[in-house]
Amino acid sequence: MKKLLVCLLALLMLVPLLVACDKTEQQEQSEVSKNDGPYVPVTPVKDMEGKEFNVLCHDWGYGSTSILGYTGEIMYDEENPSAVDEAKKVVVDYVETTYNCSIVGEKTATESVPATIRNQVLAGNDDFEYDICFTGISSTAPLAFDGVIEDLNAISTIDLSQPWWDQNAVADLSIGGKVYFTCGAINTYDDQGTWCMLFNKDLKTKLNIEEDFYQLVRDDKWTFDKFVEICSESNATHDSDGDGDIDELDNWAFGTETYNVYVHVVASGQKIAQKDENDLPYLTLKKETEATYSVIQDTLDFYNNNNLVMIANGPIYGTKFPDHPWEKTVHKAFIEGRELFYMCGLIHAASFRVMENEFGILPIPKYYDNQSRYYHTVSQGNASCMCVPLGLQDTEDVGLIISAIAEMSLQKVTPAYYDVQLKYRDSHDNESGEMLDIIFSSRTFDLGAAFNWGSLLSQYVSLDVNVASRFETSLDSAEAKMNELLEYLDAE
């Protein structure tokens, strides 16, 4: 009996050690699975018995000379694949094999994706042509009001809390707990539509600018006022071709567009619409008027300085070049090394590989000195989001395939796209990779811009200095449109 008791006591003393060892081993295995070992997917597997899933994607690169290499969100280039294309193929092959299905992608430039979805649903046919759709945020948002796309939270096989969905997008784009469109690892073009500030490193050196832009960011001193100061004191804008005029062929401190007035507003922490405690939107200007007006007024004071800022689609160049003014002014100037700063979407980064000069990537400057973080918007028209047409016969199966693609994309496509495409191929230094980490972690999404109630966004991107008066004429109608949507969604 004594021997038995001794053994039992010894065993009891070993239990905590065994448990601790077991936990340590599990942690180590988890780390190995996460970093080094084979990844084990968590999305359930189902035999789809050869079912075909069709994907429709807007072709953002169609007809553009500055948007290069876009193959689609699911599709990939088989003849001359990039690292991203190769990763996409791995994902699609895995899902097709594992789920016994086929995934067919189609890009469209001549046909509107929203119109296709709307017509498909309203036709009332049982056999839908497309199961998954990708298009711009502002193109997708009205479909929720039309009642032709699913609440993704209502599809049991899609879990938007998973890390392969952009949690900023999920939180910002929800309305009363419903999410009709979002983005995540399944998208790549949402990253491309993210706004940033580019600068010409060689031109900075040539202008004897001693400020370390990257260090300004690290020290939380990269602000709107500091940015304006650098532009003003750089002597970057000048008549470089000697014809007596300063135009699109000369050197500039800053190249931009009217949309970027709104981008500066977002960078200050403001939006067109905020949300209340019930996850319902309200117009920011109804409660926080002065803060928004202050940002817009300061931005316009700077933008209307024709000796510093070239505005691609402003009154001068928008009239001179009604067709693609960006590519003939600010984009061209940056590629040719004649522009110190260029504020744009990462969509354009691939076209800068032909530059002789080196360029760097920076966040959009903060507006306030005491801001706790940066804020980065995505283009309303040139950033991809995903939606599912309402009324599919097999919505749960579609959700399962979406989840499988999204999960594996986080493992395969995101590293290829983020680390190779953006950090190393499209940017030319390690610091720009550091800046991209800041940019992507601080993205924000605006329901007010997405739905654009009463065309309110147009007031944010106007160069008219009569700020208060022009908002007064549109604010009430915008609020009425917003309330129509809220009443409709509440009645669903």
N, C-alpha and C positions, 0 to 999 in steps of 0.2 A: 504493500500500500504506500509506504514511504517513497519507494522508488517511483511509483506511478505519480504521486503528488509532485515529486521533484521534476519529473518530466513535463507534467502539466504546467507547472510554474515556469519552467524554462521556455516552454512553447508560448505561454502568455507573454513573457518578456520579449519574445521574438516577433510577436504579431505587429506591434507598432513599426518595428524596423522593416518587416516584410511589406506592410502597407505603404510605408514611406518609399521603399525601393520600387514598389509597384507603381506609385504615383510618379516617381522620377522617371521610371521607364516609359510610362504612358506619355509624359511630357516630352521626353526625348523622341519617342516614336512620332508624336504629334508634330514636333519640330522637323523631324526628318521628312514626314509626309508633306509638310508645308513647303519645305525648302529643297530637299535633296531627293527624297524617294518618290515613288509613283503616286500621283494624286488620286485620291479615291472620291469620285463625285458623290454628292448627296442627293441630287435630283433622282427621283424614282425612275426606273426603266420599265418601259412597256413595249410590247411587240405591236407596231402599228400596221403590220400585215401589208407592207408595200405601199402605204398611203403616200400621196404626194402633197407637200406643203408648198404653197406658192407665195413668194415674197415680192412686193412691189416697192421700188425705191426711186425717189426723185434723183435725177442726174444733175448734181450741182456743177459739174465740170463742163457741161454741154455748151459749146460755143465760146468758151473762155480761154484766154491765153495766159491767165495768171493762176488758174486753178488746175493743177496738174496731178495726175496719178490717182484720181478717184475712181474706184472700181465698183463701189456699192457697199452696203453694210454687210451683206452676206456673201456677195460675189467676190471673185478674186481673178487676177490676171495669171493665166496658166502659161502663156508664152514667155513673158518676161516678169516673173514674179518677184516682188519685193519681199522683205522679211515678213511684212504684215500679210501679204498675199499667201505666203507659205503657211503662216499660222492660221489664217482663215480656212485654208484647205484642210489642215489637220482637224480643225473643229468640225467642219461640215462632214468630213469623212467619218469622224467618230460618231456623230449624231446619226448619220444615215445608217451606219453599220449597227450601232448599239440599239437603235429604235426601229430597225427594219423599215426605213422610209426613204423618200427622196425629197430633197429641198431644191426648189427651182427659183432662181432670182431673176428679176427683170428690172432694168433701169428705164426710166421714161423721161424724155425731155419735151416732147411735143404734146403729151397728154398730162393734164393736171392730176396728181395723185389724189387730192381731196375730192375732186369731181368724180373720179373713178370709184372711190369708196362710197360716196354719197349715192351715186347711180346704182352701184352694186346692191346696196342695202335696200334702197327704196323700190327697186324693181321687184323685190319679194320672191326672187327665185331661190329654190332650195340649194342649188349648186353654185356656190360663190367662186369667182375666179381667183380672188386673192385672200390669203389667210392672215398675213402679217404685212404691215405697211410702215414705211419710213418716209417722212417728209419734214419740212420745216415746222418749227413750233407755231408760228403765226398762221400757218396753213392748216395745222391739225386742230388747234383750239376751237374754231367755230364748229367743228364736227361734233363736239360734245353738246353744243346748243342745238344742233340738228338732230341729236339722238341717234347717230349712226355708228358710234364707236362704244366699246365696252368700258365699264369701270374695271380697271385691271385688278383692283382689290376684290372684286366679286368673282374672279376666276381662281378657283381653289388651288390650281396647279401653278400659280404664279405667287411667289412670296417676295414682296417688294422690300422686306426687311433684310434680305440676304445681301451680302457684300458686293455681289455683281451688279447691283443697281446703285446708281448715284443717289446717295441718301439726301443730299442737298436738293436734288431735283424732285425726289419723292415728297419731301417735306414742303418745298416751296410751291409745287404745282398741284397739290391736293386742294380740293374744295369740299369742306364738310366731310372729310374722311374719304372722299372718292378721288381716284386718280385715273384720268382718261388717257393720259399720254405721259411718257417719261423717257429717260435715257439711262444708259449704264454701259457695262462692258460689251453688250451686244452691238453698241454703236461705236463708230470711230469718228464720224463726222460731227458729233457733238464737241469733241475735242478740237477739231479743225475750226469750228465756229466760235471758239472761245477767244475773247478779245485780249490783246496784249499791247505792249509798247516795244517797238524795235528801235535800235539805234545803230548807226554806222560807226564802227570802232576806228576805222582808218581816218574818217573825216573828223571824229572827235580828237584824235591825235594831231591832225593837221591844223585844227583850230586852237590848239594849245589849251584844251579844257582839262584841267588837272583833277577835277572831281572824279572820284571812283563811284560810278553809278550803282554798282552792285553793293558797295559798302553803305551807300545811302539807304538802300533797301534794308539791309541787315540792321542798320541803326535806327530804323523807323523814321528816317528823315527824307524819304522819297515822297514828297508831297506836291500838291498842285502848285503851290507858291514857289517851291524850289524848282520845279520843272519850268515854270514860266520864267523864272530868273535866269536859268541856264540858257533858254532859248533867246532871251532878250540880250544877254551879255556875250553870246557866242560869236556874233557877227557872221552867223552861218548864211543868212539871207543876203544875197548880193547879185548884181548883174554880171554873171560869170561869162556870158557870151558877148558882152560888150556892145549890145545893140541899143543901149539906152533905156530899155524897158526891163522890168522884172516880171517874167512870166513863167510858164510851165517848163521852159528850157533852161532856167537859171537854178541857182542854189537856194535851198530853203532850210530854215531851222526846223520846221515841223510840217508834215503832210498829214491831212486828216480828211474827214467828211462830216456832213451834217449829223449823221446818226450818232457821232461820237459826243455830241453835247449830252445826249441821254446817257452814254457810257460814263461820263464824268459824274452825272447825278448818281448812278448806281455805285460808283467808286466811293462816294461819300457816305454810303450806307442807306441812301434813300431809294425808293422804288415808286412806280406809278401806283401800285396797290400793295398795301400791307395786309396782314390777317389778324383777326381778333382771336379771343380765347376759344371760340367755337370753330376755328379753322375756316372762317368765312372772310372773304376779302372786303376791304374798304379802300376808298381812294385816299392816298396819303395827303394830298393837298387839302382835303377837308379837315385835317387835324394838325398837320405839320407844314403849314404853308410857307413860313418864312425860311425854314431850312432849305427847302427845295428851291425857292426863288433865289436865294443867295448863291447857291452853286451854279444855277443857270446864268445868272447875271455875270458872275466872275468869268465863267467860260466864254460867254459872248463877248465880253470886253477883250478877251485874249484872241478869240477866233476872228473878230472883225478887224484885227490888225493885219492889214495886207502886206506889211513889211516883214512879218514873221511867219505867217501861217498861210499855206496853200490848201484851200478846201476844194476837194475834187469835184463835188457836185454842187458847189456854192454858186452864187449869181454869175461869177465871171466864167469859170470853166465848165459849169453845168450847161451854160448857154453855148459856149464855144464848142463843146464836145458833147452833144446830147446822147450819143451812143457810147457807152462804156467810158465815161470820163475818168474813172479811177485808173484804168490801165494806160491812159494817155497823159496822166498828170502825176499824181503822188506816187503811184506804183512804179512808173517809169523812172521818175527822179530818184527813188530809193535804189533801184537796181543799178542805175548809172552812177551811183556814188555822189549824188548832188543833194541829198536830204539827210539831215542829222537824225531826226526822229520821225518815225512813221507809226501811227496808231491804227491797228487793223486786226483782223482775225488771223489765227494761225493757219487758216486755209491757204494763205498766200506764201507760207514759208518755203514750200517746195520749189517755187519759181525763183527763189533767191539763190539757188545753188549756182546759177550762172554768174553771180556777182564776182567782180574782181576784188572788191573790198570785203573785209570781215564784218559781220554784224552780230549783235547781241540781243537778247530778249530780256525785257523787264516787265514787272507788274504795271498796271495802270496806277498812276500816283494816287495816294490817299488825298482826300480833300482837307481833312482836319488833322492838325498835328497830334492830337491825343486819341486818334482812332486806334482801337485795339487790334484791328485786322484790316486786310485789304479786301476789296469786293470786286469780283470780275463777272461781267455779264457774258452771255452767249448771244450770237446773232439770232434775231427772231425768224429770219428767213433762211439763213445759211448755217443752221445747226440742226442736226438730225434728232428727231424724237421718234419713238415707236408707239403705234397704236394697233388695236385689233378691231376689225369690223364687227358690228353688232349682228347677232343672229346666225353665226356659224353653226352648222349642225354638230360640229365636234370641237367646240370652244375649249373644253378641258384638255383635249389632245393637243390643240394648238398651243395652249398655255404650257403644257409639258415640254413641247419642242422648244418654245421660246426660252424656258428656264434652262433646258439642257445646253442650248447654244450660248446663252448668257453666262452660265457657270463656267463652261469650258473656255469661253472667250476671255474671261478674267484670268484664267491660267495660261492661255497661249497667246491670244491676240494683244491683250493689254501690255504685257511686257515687251513684245515686239514693237508695238506702236509707240509706246511711251518712251522706252529706253533707247530703242534703235532709231525709229523714225524721227522722233522729236528731239530727244536729248543729244543724239550724236550725229545724225545725218543732216537734219535741217538746222540745227544750231551748231555753232562753231567753237564753243568753249564749254568747260565744265560748269562755269558760273551760270550760264543760261539754263542748264539742267536744274540747278538749284532754284533758279527763278521760276521755272516751270512747276516745280513742286509747290511753290507758294501760290502760283496762279490757279492750278487745278484744285488745290485744297480750299480755295476761297471763292469758288464759283457760286453765283446766286441766280435764281430764276424769278421772273416777275410775271405774275398772272395778269397784271395790268397791261404789260406790253404784249403778252401772248394773245390775249383776247382783244386788245386795242379797242375797248369800248368807246364809242363815239369818236373814233379816230384820234384819241387823246395823245397817242404817241407822237403824232405829227406836230403837236405843240411843243413837245420836249426836244424835237430835232430841228426846230425853226431857228433861223438866225435873226428874227425880229426881236429888237431890244425891248419892245413894249410887253414885257413878260406877263405882268398881272392882268392887263386888259385882255390879252388873247386867251388866257386860260379861263377867264370869267365867262367867256362866250361859249365854252365847250364843256365845262366841268359838270354842270347839271345834267346835260344830255348824256354824258359818259356815265354818270351815276345811275341814271334811269336805265341805260342799257345793261349795266352790271346787275341791277336788281332784277331785270327780266330774266337773266341767266340764273340767278339764285333762286327765283321763284320756280323756274322750269325744273331745275335740278332737285329742288325740294319736293316737287310734285311727282317725281319719278317713282 
